[in-house]
Every structure is written in C-alpha cells, then in structure tokens.
Amino acid sequence: MYSYYGLSAIPAMRPYLWWKKYITQCQLTQFVLTMTQTSCAMIWRCDFPMGWLYFQNCYMISLIILFGNFYIQTYSKKASSRRKDYQNGSVSAVNGHTNGFSSLEDNVKQRKQRRD
C-alpha cells in the first residue's frame, strides 16, 4: 500500500499503477480476517480484556464500511462511466487518467490564463 502511494507521487509512474484496486481488495480481506479472529477471541474466552476486543471489532466494522464505500464509489461507478467515455472517444478513456482537461492544448491555455 505504501509503495503504491510513494510511486503515485511520481507523475511518470502513474500509468503503470494499475494495482490500486487490488490493494483495496486485500485491505478489505485483512479487515474481515481481523474481525473474524477478534470474534473468535470473544467467543472462546482468553485473558485479553473484553473491552479491547469489542473496540477492535467496532473499529474493523468502521474500516470495512469506509473502505467498502470507497471501493464501490471508485470502481463500480467509474468502470461504467469509463466504458461510456471510451465509446464517446474521451481522452480520459484513452489514457485512463482524468485531470480536468480534455487535451494538452487546453492545459496550456489554462496555465497561461492563471499567469495573467
């Protein structure tokens, strides 16, 4: 995960970072497994304080909700809109990145307007 964020800071590397979706899937899996392990410790009592086990389960639930929401918003809706953009010939669909500009010329125009 941290390797992804470090590499995404380098603009030249962004086209090669196709694995963000899989990192999120791995994180969701990790949260579910942690919650399962904590639940087992709650059912089959151990010497660990129950308050911390409840806290950890609540924390894992919140992470699953937050990361699940991110996953749904990022990959479910974007995937369908990318298909539509690709069919319409959008620049963002061709290179896979959207930056608010439809072309390099528009980008240059926007920068010139900011300087003036």
Backbone as a printed PyTorch tensor [residue, N CA C, xyz], in Angstrom:
tensor([[[  0.8280,  -1.1820,   0.0000],
         [  0.0000,   0.0000,   0.0000],
         [  0.8780,   1.2540,   0.0000]],

        [[  1.8640,   1.2990,   0.8710],
         [  2.7090,   2.4770,   0.9440],
         [  3.5930,   2.6020,  -0.2960]],

        [[  3.9530,   1.4930,  -0.8800],
         [  4.6990,   1.5370,  -2.1490],
         [  3.8590,   2.1980,  -3.2260]],

        [[  2.5720,   1.8670,  -3.2470],
         [  1.6770,   2.4840,  -4.2300],
         [  1.6400,   3.9980,  -4.0500]],

        [[  1.4460,   4.4620,  -2.8180],
         [  1.3640,   5.9030,  -2.5750],
         [  2.6800,   6.6000,  -2.8950]],

        [[  3.7930,   5.9590,  -2.5890],
         [  5.0920,   6.5430,  -2.9280],
         [  5.2800,   6.6630,  -4.4280]],

        [[  4.9210,   5.6110,  -5.1590],
         [  5.0620,   5.6410,  -6.6200],
         [  4.0600,   6.5900,  -7.2700]],

        [[  2.8750,   6.7370,  -6.6850],
         [  1.8750,   7.6320,  -7.2890],
         [  2.2690,   9.0960,  -7.1680]],

        [[  3.2440,   9.3960,  -6.3080],
         [  3.7330,  10.7690,  -6.1960],
         [  4.6120,  11.1520,  -7.3850]],

        [[  5.0520,  10.1520,  -8.1390],
         [  5.8780,  10.3880,  -9.3250],
         [  4.9590,  10.3630, -10.5450]],

        [[  4.7470,  11.5180, -11.1850],
         [  3.7970,  11.5700, -12.3130],
         [  4.1010,  10.5770, -13.4330]],

        [[  5.3580,  10.3070, -13.7070],
         [  5.7080,   9.3910, -14.7930],
         [  5.3130,   7.9480, -14.4790]],

        [[  5.1300,   7.6290, -13.2080],
         [  4.7880,   6.2620, -12.8140],
         [  3.2870,   5.9910, -12.8250]],

        [[  2.4630,   7.0140, -12.8300],
         [  1.0180,   6.8380, -12.6900],
         [  0.4010,   5.9130, -13.7330]],

        [[  0.8320,   5.9290, -14.9980],
         [  0.2170,   4.9900, -15.9520],
         [  0.4770,   3.5200, -15.6210]],

        [[  1.4930,   3.2400, -14.8170],
         [  1.8430,   1.8610, -14.5030],
         [  1.2460,   1.3770, -13.1870]],

        [[  0.4480,   2.2000, -12.5470],
         [ -0.1230,   1.8420, -11.2380],
         [ -1.5480,   1.3250, -11.4050]],

        [[ -1.6780,   0.1840, -12.0080],
         [ -2.9780,  -0.4230, -12.2730],
         [ -3.4830,  -1.2410, -11.0910]],

        [[ -2.6720,  -1.4400, -10.0660],
         [ -2.9720,  -2.3780,  -8.9990],
         [ -3.6040,  -1.7520,  -7.7680]],

        [[ -4.0700,  -0.5200,  -7.8410],
         [ -4.7100,   0.1360,  -6.6940],
         [ -5.9660,  -0.6250,  -6.2410]],

        [[ -6.7480,  -1.0920,  -7.1970],
         [ -7.9740,  -1.8270,  -6.8920],
         [ -7.6660,  -3.0770,  -6.0720]],

        [[ -6.5920,  -3.7550,  -6.4070],
         [ -6.2420,  -4.9990,  -5.7290],
         [ -5.7070,  -4.7460,  -4.3170]],

        [[ -5.0730,  -3.6160,  -4.1150],
         [ -4.6320,  -3.2460,  -2.7610],
         [ -5.8560,  -3.0500,  -1.8720]],

        [[ -6.8660,  -2.3590,  -2.3920],
         [ -8.0840,  -2.1370,  -1.6220],
         [ -8.7780,  -3.4590,  -1.3080]],

        [[ -8.8010,  -4.3780,  -2.2590],
         [ -9.3950,  -5.6900,  -2.0100],
         [ -8.6390,  -6.4340,  -0.9180]],

        [[ -7.3220,  -6.3600,  -0.9430],
         [ -6.5100,  -7.0160,   0.0910],
         [ -6.7600,  -6.3940,   1.4600]],

        [[ -6.9080,  -5.0760,   1.5040],
         [ -7.1740,  -4.4160,   2.7760],
         [ -8.5360,  -4.8390,   3.3320]],

        [[ -9.5420,  -4.9040,   2.4730],
         [-10.8600,  -5.3510,   2.9280],
         [-10.7960,  -6.7800,   3.4620]],

        [[-10.0500,  -7.6300,   2.7890],
         [ -9.8750,  -9.0070,   3.2460],
         [ -9.1790,  -9.0330,   4.6080]],

        [[ -8.1720,  -8.1970,   4.7670],
         [ -7.4560,  -8.1140,   6.0460],
         [ -8.3980,  -7.7010,   7.1780]],

        [[ -9.2570,  -6.7300,   6.9220],
         [-10.1840,  -6.2670,   7.9590],
         [-11.1710,  -7.3650,   8.3510]],

        [[-11.6680,  -8.1000,   7.3670],
         [-12.6080,  -9.1890,   7.6580],
         [-11.9180, -10.2900,   8.4590]],

        [[-10.6950, -10.6380,   8.0890],
         [ -9.9670, -11.6770,   8.8150],
         [ -9.6490, -11.2420,  10.2480]],

        [[ -9.2870,  -9.9850,  10.4260],
         [ -9.0100,  -9.4700,  11.7710],
         [-10.2700,  -9.5030,  12.6230]],

        [[-11.4020,  -9.1300,  12.0140],
         [-12.6650,  -9.1500,  12.7380],
         [-13.0460, -10.5910,  13.1150]],

        [[-12.7760, -11.5260,  12.2160],
         [-13.0590, -12.9380,  12.4960],
         [-12.2010, -13.4410,  13.6550]],

        [[-10.9220, -13.1070,  13.6350],
         [-10.0290, -13.5280,  14.7150],
         [-10.4550, -12.9170,  16.0460]],

        [[-10.8140, -11.6470,  16.0380],
         [-11.2530, -10.9820,  17.2650],
         [-12.5450, -11.5990,  17.7840]],

        [[-13.4500, -11.9220,  16.8750],
         [-14.7140, -12.5550,  17.2840],
         [-14.4670, -13.9180,  17.9080]],

        [[-13.5180, -14.6680,  17.3710],
         [-13.1690, -15.9670,  17.9600],
         [-12.6320, -15.7900,  19.3760]],

        [[-11.8520, -14.7430,  19.6060],
         [-11.3210, -14.4740,  20.9460],
         [-12.4330, -14.0660,  21.9060]],

        [[-13.5070, -13.4960,  21.3620],
         [-14.6420, -13.1150,  22.2040],
         [-15.4970, -14.3340,  22.5570]],

        [[-15.6310, -15.2590,  21.6120],
         [-16.4520, -16.4460,  21.8370],
         [-15.7160, -17.4290,  22.7530]],

        [[-14.5010, -17.7750,  22.4080],
         [-13.6730, -18.6600,  23.2310],
         [-12.7640, -17.7740,  24.0680]],

        [[-13.2040, -17.5150,  25.2420],
         [-12.5640, -16.5380,  26.1330],
         [-11.0690, -16.7640,  26.2680]],

        [[-10.3510, -15.6370,  26.2730],
         [ -8.9210, -15.6620,  26.5530],
         [ -8.6420, -14.6100,  27.6140]],

        [[ -7.3940, -14.4220,  27.9630],
         [ -7.0530, -13.4750,  29.0320],
         [ -6.9970, -12.0320,  28.5520]],

        [[ -7.2780, -11.8060,  27.2930],
         [ -7.2440, -10.4370,  26.7610],
         [ -8.5010,  -9.6910,  27.2110]],

        [[ -8.3740,  -8.4070,  27.5750],
         [ -9.5440,  -7.6520,  28.0650],
         [-10.6650,  -7.5750,  27.0170]],

        [[-11.8880,  -7.8960,  27.4440],
         [-13.0340,  -7.9120,  26.5250],
         [-13.3090,  -6.5330,  25.9340]],

        [[-13.0670,  -5.4900,  26.7030],
         [-13.3060,  -4.1330,  26.1970],
         [-12.5040,  -3.8420,  24.9370]],

        [[-11.2530,  -4.2790,  24.9250],
         [-10.4090,  -4.0680,  23.7530],
         [-10.8780,  -4.8890,  22.5590]],

        [[-11.3920,  -6.0730,  22.8280],
         [-11.9120,  -6.9080,  21.7480],
         [-13.1450,  -6.2660,  21.1090]],

        [[-14.0350,  -5.7350,  21.9450],
         [-15.2010,  -5.0220,  21.4040],
         [-14.7670,  -3.7960,  20.6080]],

        [[-13.8000,  -3.0730,  21.1750],
         [-13.2950,  -1.8880,  20.4730],
         [-12.7150,  -2.2600,  19.1080]],

        [[-11.9100,  -3.3230,  19.0700],
         [-11.2900,  -3.7230,  17.8070],
         [-12.3440,  -4.1650,  16.7890]],

        [[-13.3520,  -4.9020,  17.2280],
         [-14.4070,  -5.3110,  16.3050],
         [-15.1550,  -4.0990,  15.7500]],

        [[-15.4530,  -3.1350,  16.6010],
         [-16.1270,  -1.9080,  16.1320],
         [-15.2370,  -1.1520,  15.1580]],

        [[-13.9560,  -1.0960,  15.4540],
         [-13.0060,  -0.4160,  14.5740],
         [-12.9320,  -1.1070,  13.2090]],

        [[-12.8840,  -2.4320,  13.2140],
         [-12.8410,  -3.1830,  11.9490],
         [-14.1200,  -2.9820,  11.1450]],

        [[-15.2560,  -2.9320,  11.8240],
         [-16.5240,  -2.6860,  11.1300],
         [-16.5030,  -1.3210,  10.4680]],

        [[-15.9970,  -0.3130,  11.1930],
         [-15.9370,   1.0320,  10.6060],
         [-14.9970,   1.0640,   9.3980]],

        [[-13.8810,   0.3550,   9.4780],
         [-12.9600,   0.3150,   8.3440],
         [-13.5700,  -0.4130,   7.1520]],

        [[-14.2900,  -1.4860,   7.4110],
         [-14.9500,  -2.2080,   6.3220],
         [-15.9840,  -1.3150,   5.6450]],

        [[-16.7370,  -0.5720,   6.4290],
         [-17.7350,   0.3370,   5.8610],
         [-17.0610,   1.4240,   5.0350]],

        [[-16.0270,   2.0510,   5.5830],
         [-15.3540,   3.1430,   4.8790],
         [-14.6430,   2.6650,   3.6120]],

        [[-13.8680,   1.6060,   3.7230],
         [-13.1460,   1.0990,   2.5620],
         [-14.1080,   0.4840,   1.5400]],

        [[-15.1660,  -0.1650,   2.0320],
         [-16.1680,  -0.7150,   1.1230],
         [-16.8640,   0.3830,   0.3400]],

        [[-17.1990,   1.4690,   1.0200],
         [-17.8030,   2.6190,   0.3490],
         [-16.8570,   3.2010,  -0.7010]],

        [[-15.5800,   3.3370,  -0.3350],
         [-14.5830,   3.8270,  -1.2920],
         [-14.4980,   2.9020,  -2.5020]],

        [[-14.4640,   1.6040,  -2.2530],
         [-14.3400,   0.6250,  -3.3310],
         [-15.5390,   0.7030,  -4.2770]],

        [[-16.7290,   0.7720,  -3.7130],
         [-17.9370,   0.8410,  -4.5380],
         [-17.9660,   2.1230,  -5.3600]],

        [[-17.6860,   3.2570,  -4.7190],
         [-17.7300,   4.5320,  -5.4410],
         [-16.6390,   4.6350,  -6.4930]],

        [[-15.4730,   4.1060,  -6.2110],
         [-14.3500,   4.2510,  -7.1300],
         [-14.4120,   3.2720,  -8.2830]],

        [[-14.7320,   2.0360,  -8.0060],
         [-14.5920,   1.0140,  -9.0340],
         [-15.8980,   0.5910,  -9.6870]],

        [[-17.0280,   0.7390,  -9.0330],
         [-18.2870,   0.3610,  -9.6630],
         [-18.7840,   1.4470, -10.6000]],

        [[-18.8550,   2.6650, -10.1270],
         [-19.3720,   3.7600, -10.9400],
         [-18.3690,   4.2060, -11.9910]],

        [[-17.0840,   4.2500, -11.6270],
         [-16.0630,   4.7050, -12.5550],
         [-15.9160,   3.7440, -13.7300]],

        [[-16.0340,   2.4730, -13.4400],
         [-15.8760,   1.4850, -14.5040],
         [-16.9610,   1.6590, -15.5600]],

        [[-18.1830,   1.9090, -15.1290],
         [-19.2550,   2.0890, -16.1020],
         [-19.1160,   3.4230, -16.8310]],

        [[-18.6700,   4.4690, -16.1350],
         [-18.5070,   5.7630, -16.8090],
         [-17.3140,   5.7390, -17.7580]],

        [[-16.2630,   4.9750, -17.4240],
         [-15.1150,   4.8540, -18.3250],
         [-15.5160,   4.1780, -19.6260]],

        [[-16.3760,   3.1660, -19.5190],
         [-16.8380,   2.4920, -20.7330],
         [-17.5980,   3.4640, -21.6210]],

        [[-18.4330,   4.2930, -21.0060],
         [-19.1950,   5.2800, -21.7790],
         [-18.2560,   6.3050, -22.4030]],

        [[-17.2600,   6.7800, -21.6330],
         [-16.2960,   7.7400, -22.1560],
         [-15.5070,   7.1490, -23.3140]],

        [[-15.1360,   5.8960, -23.1780],
         [-14.3700,   5.2430, -24.2320],
         [-15.1920,   5.1480, -25.5070]],

        [[-16.4570,   4.8390, -25.3580],
         [-17.3290,   4.7560, -26.5190],
         [-17.5260,   6.1200, -27.1580]],

        [[-17.4870,   7.1870, -26.3490],
         [-17.6430,   8.5470, -26.8680],
         [-16.3260,   9.1500, -27.3530]],

        [[-15.2150,   8.4490, -27.1680],
         [-13.9180,   8.9280, -27.6340],
         [-13.2590,   9.9380, -26.7170]],

        [[-13.5360,   9.8910, -25.4350],
         [-12.9480,  10.8250, -24.4810],
         [-11.4580,  10.5450, -24.2950]],

        [[-10.6900,  11.6130, -24.0780],
         [ -9.2540,  11.4890, -23.8570],
         [ -8.9790,  10.7180, -22.5760]],

        [[ -9.8020,  10.9370, -21.5510],
         [ -9.5780,  10.2440, -20.2850],
         [ -9.7160,   8.7430, -20.4320]],

        [[-10.5560,   8.3140, -21.3560],
         [-10.7310,   6.8770, -21.5490],
         [ -9.5430,   6.2730, -22.2840]],

        [[ -8.8830,   7.0790, -23.1140],
         [ -7.7630,   6.5570, -23.8910],
         [ -6.5580,   6.3140, -22.9990]],

        [[ -6.2050,   7.2970, -22.1480],
         [ -5.0180,   7.1080, -21.3220],
         [ -5.3440,   6.6600, -19.8990]],

        [[ -6.6180,   6.6040, -19.5440],
         [ -7.0060,   6.0970, -18.2400],
         [ -6.9230,   7.0980, -17.1140]],

        [[ -6.5800,   8.3270, -17.3960],
         [ -6.4600,   9.3430, -16.3520],
         [ -7.2880,  10.5580, -16.7150]],

        [[ -7.9530,  11.0960, -15.7190],
         [ -8.6750,  12.3400, -15.9170],
         [ -8.0060,  13.3950, -15.0520]],

        [[ -7.7710,  14.5440, -15.6250],
         [ -7.1630,  15.6240, -14.8500],
         [ -7.9190,  16.9320, -15.0260]],

        [[ -9.1300,  16.8640, -15.5460],
         [ -9.9260,  18.0590, -15.7020],
         [ -9.7150,  18.7540, -17.0270]],

        [[ -8.8460,  18.2720, -17.8660],
         [ -8.5870,  18.8920, -19.1550],
         [ -8.8720,  17.8870, -20.2600]],

        [[ -9.4300,  18.3880, -21.3480],
         [ -9.7500,  17.4670, -22.4390],
         [ -8.5610,  17.2410, -23.3560]],

        [[ -7.5770,  18.1150, -23.3090],
         [ -6.3960,  17.9050, -24.1360],
         [ -5.2210,  18.6810, -23.5650]],

        [[ -4.0560,  18.4310, -24.1120],
         [ -2.8530,  19.1260, -23.6720],
         [ -2.9390,  20.6150, -23.9960]],

        [[ -3.5550,  20.9480, -25.1310],
         [ -3.6920,  22.3620, -25.5090],
         [ -4.5310,  23.1250, -24.4840]],

        [[ -5.6170,  22.5220, -24.0150],
         [ -6.4440,  23.1700, -23.0000],
         [ -5.6580,  23.3760, -21.7120]],

        [[ -4.7990,  22.4300, -21.3820],
         [ -3.9690,  22.5260, -20.1920],
         [ -3.0370,  23.7320, -20.2930]],

        [[ -2.4160,  23.9000, -21.4430],
         [ -1.5040,  25.0240, -21.6560],
         [ -2.2730,  26.3430, -21.5770]],

        [[ -3.4570,  26.3940, -22.1620],
         [ -4.2850,  27.6070, -22.1210],
         [ -4.6510,  27.9660, -20.6870]],

        [[ -5.0200,  26.9680, -19.9030],
         [ -5.3780,  27.2190, -18.5140],
         [ -4.1860,  27.7730, -17.7250]],

        [[ -3.0040,  27.2720, -17.9530],
         [ -1.8200,  27.7500, -17.2390],
         [ -1.5030,  29.1970, -17.6250]],

        [[ -1.6420,  29.5090, -18.9080],
         [ -1.3800,  30.8710, -19.3590],
         [ -2.3720,  31.8430, -18.7330]],

        [[ -3.6320,  31.4350, -18.6280],
         [ -4.6480,  32.2950, -18.0370],
         [ -4.3650,  32.5430, -16.5500]],

        [[ -3.8470,  31.5660, -15.8670],
         [ -3.5170,  31.7270, -14.4530],
         [ -2.3730,  32.7020, -14.2470]],

        [[ -1.4110,  32.6820, -15.1670],
         [ -0.2550,  33.5890, -15.0250],
         [ -0.6550,  35.0370, -15.2550]],

        [[ -1.6150,  35.2600, -16.1290],
         [ -2.0270,  36.6560, -16.4500],
         [ -2.8660,  37.2830, -15.4030]]])
